[in-house]
C-alpha cells in the first residue's frame, strides 16, 4: 500500500511526462547538469508508455500496475537545446491503472493531477528527472485495509531515471525512492515516509512515428 504511494511513475512515468518525458530530493536535477543537452526532433509530441509493469514497494507491501502513460512535447528550437544543463518540458500527469497489491483481499486505485514535467540530461548515461507536483499522485487501497498514500506530500519531488536512445527510446527507474505520506487505519503502514519505484517506459514520437525521441549533446 505504501508502496503504491511511490507512484510516480512513472514515467512516469512518465511516464516521461513531467513539466520542464523515479527519488531525489524535491527540486533535484539530473546528474551531470553541466553537460550540454539537445533533445530531438524539436517541437515533436511524444508518448511515454509503460513496458511491463510498474511496482511501488514499501516494506513487505508491493503495488503493481500494468498500464501507465503520459504525453508531452519536445520544446521547439532553440528551446530543445541547453548548453549547460537539462532540457525541460511539461507533460500530462502519468496515469496508472490495472493495479493489484501483494496483500490478499486488498485492491488499489491510483489518481494523478497537476502539472508534471520531465528534464532530460545528456551524459553517460543520459538521465531524465520526472517531477511530481505536491500531492500529484494519490494511491488508495480498499478491502481489508483502507489506506491513502500520497506521493510528494509537502512539495514537488523529482524522481531520477536512466534514459537510453533507441527505437523506441526508453526511460528506466530502478529502485527510485519517492517521499510519501500514509494515512489510514489497521494494516496501513502509516510510519512509512518513502516508497521504492521501479518501471520502464518506452517513449515514442507521435508527431512522426518513423522518428525517435533522442537525447544528445
C-alpha positions in Angstrom: 0.0 0.0 0.0 2.6 2.5 1.0 4.4 1.0 -1.9 1.7 2.3 -4.1 2.4 5.7 -2.9 5.6 5.6 -4.8 3.7 6.4 -7.9 5.2 8.5 -9.5 5.6 6.8 -12.4 6.0 6.6 -14.0 7.5 7.6 -16.3 6.1 8.3 -15.4 6.4 7.9 -15.6 6.4 9.1 -17.3 5.7 8.1 -17.9 8.2 10.6 -19.1 5.7 13.3 -18.8 6.7 15.9 -16.4 7.0 19.7 -16.7 10.0 21.1 -17.6 9.1 12.8 -21.0 11.8 7.6 -10.2 13.6 9.9 -5.9 15.9 12.5 -5.4 15.1 15.3 -3.0 12.5 17.8 -4.1 13.9 20.2 -6.7 16.8 17.9 -7.5 18.1 17.9 -11.1 19.6 15.0 -13.1 23.3 14.3 -12.6 25.9 16.0 -14.8 23.7 19.1 -15.2 26.7 21.0 -16.6 26.8 19.0 -19.8 25.1 20.4 -23.0 21.9 18.7 -23.9 19.8 18.5 -27.1 16.5 16.7 -27.5 15.2 16.0 -31.0 13.1 16.2 -33.0 12.3 19.8 -31.8 8.7 20.5 -31.3 7.5 16.9 -31.7 4.9 15.4 -29.4 5.7 12.2 -27.6 4.0 9.5 -25.5 5.6 7.5 -22.7 4.0 4.1 -22.3 4.8 1.6 -19.6 6.7 -1.5 -20.8 5.9 -4.5 -18.5 4.9 -3.3 -15.0 5.5 -0.6 -12.5 5.9 -1.5 -8.9 5.7 0.6 -5.8 7.2 -1.1 -2.7 7.4 -0.2 1.0 8.5 -2.7 3.5 6.8 -6.0 2.6 3.9 -4.4 0.6 4.1 -4.1 -3.1 1.6 -2.5 -5.5 1.9 -3.4 -9.2 0.3 -1.5 -12.1 0.5 -2.8 -15.7 -0.8 0.3 -17.5 0.7 3.7 -17.3 1.1 6.5 -19.9 2.0 10.2 -20.1 2.1 12.7 -23.0 4.4 15.6 -23.7 6.2 17.7 -26.3 9.9 18.3 -27.0 10.4 22.1 -26.8 10.6 23.9 -30.2 14.0 25.2 -31.3 16.0 26.7 -29.8 14.4 25.6 -26.5 15.3 22.0 -27.3 19.0 22.7 -26.6 20.7 23.8 -23.4 24.4 24.5 -23.4 24.7 23.9 -19.6 22.1 21.5 -18.3 18.9 19.6 -19.0 16.1 20.3 -21.5 12.8 20.5 -19.7 9.1 20.4 -20.8 5.7 20.0 -19.3 3.7 16.7 -19.6 0.4 15.3 -18.7 0.1 13.6 -15.3 1.2 10.0 -15.6 -1.8 7.7 -15.3 -1.8 4.3 -13.6 -4.4 1.5 -13.9 -4.8 -2.3 -13.7 -3.2 -2.2 -10.3 -3.0 -5.0 -7.8 -1.4 -5.4 -4.3 0.6 -8.1 -2.6 -1.9 -8.3 0.2 -4.8 -10.7 -0.1 -8.2 -9.0 0.0 -6.8 -5.5 -0.7 -7.3 -3.7 -4.0 -5.7 -0.4 -5.2 -6.5 2.6 -7.4 -4.3 5.5 -8.4 -5.3 9.0 -9.3 -2.9 11.8 -10.5 -3.3 15.5 -11.0 -1.4 18.8 -11.5 1.4 19.8 -13.9 4.1 17.1 -14.3 7.4 17.6 -16.0 10.5 15.9 -17.4 14.0 17.2 -17.6 16.3 15.2 -19.9 20.0 15.5 -19.5 22.8 14.3 -21.8 25.5 12.2 -20.2 27.0 8.7 -19.7 24.4 7.5 -19.1 21.8 10.1 -20.1 19.2 10.8 -17.5 15.7 12.1 -17.1 14.2 13.6 -14.0 10.4 13.2 -13.6 8.8 15.8 -11.4 5.7 15.1 -9.5 3.8 18.2 -8.2 2.9 18.3 -4.5 0.1 15.8 -3.9 0.0 14.9 -7.6 -0.1 11.2 -7.0 -2.6 9.5 -4.7 -3.0 5.8 -4.2 -5.9 4.4 -2.3 -6.5 0.8 -1.1 -9.7 -0.8 -0.1 -10.9 -4.1 1.3 -9.2 -5.5 4.4 -7.1 -2.3 4.6 -8.2 1.2 3.7 -5.3 3.5 3.2 -4.4 6.6 1.4 -0.8 7.1 0.1 0.2 10.5 -1.2 3.5 11.0 -3.1 5.3 14.3 -2.8 3.1 15.1 0.2 4.6 18.5 1.1 6.5 19.7 -2.0 7.2 18.7 -5.6 9.6 15.8 -5.9 11.9 14.7 -8.7 12.4 11.1 -9.5 15.6 10.3 -11.5 15.8 7.7 -14.2 18.2 6.5 -16.9 17.5 7.4 -20.5 18.6 5.2 -23.4 18.3 6.3 -27.0 16.8 3.7 -29.3 13.8 2.7 -31.4 12.0 3.4 -29.2 14.0 5.2 -26.6 13.4 4.1 -23.0 13.3 5.7 -19.6 14.0 3.3 -16.7 13.5 3.9 -13.0 15.4 1.4 -10.8 14.8 1.4 -7.0 14.0 5.1 -7.1 12.9 6.5 -3.7 9.7 8.6 -3.6 8.6 10.6 -0.5 5.2 9.6 0.7 2.6 10.1 3.5 0.4 7.3 4.5 -2.9 7.7 6.4 -5.5 5.1 7.4 -6.4 2.5 10.0 -5.4 -1.0 10.8 -3.0 -2.5 8.3 -1.8 0.8 6.9 1.9 1.5 7.0 1.4 4.9 8.5 5.1 5.2 9.7 6.4 5.0 6.1 7.9 8.2 4.7 9.2 6.8 1.4 8.5 4.1 -1.2 10.6 2.4 -3.9 9.6 2.8 -7.6 10.6 0.5 -10.5 9.3 1.0 -14.0 10.5 1.2 -17.6 8.8 3.4 -20.2 9.0 3.4 -24.0 9.0 6.9 -25.4 7.6 7.2 -28.9 7.3 10.2 -31.3 3.6 10.7 -32.0 4.2 13.6 -34.5 6.2 11.3 -36.8 6.1 7.7 -35.7 9.0 7.0 -38.0 11.2 9.3 -35.9 12.7 8.7 -32.4 13.0 11.0 -29.4 16.8 11.3 -28.9 18.9 12.9 -26.3 22.4 14.1 -27.3 24.9 16.8 -26.5 
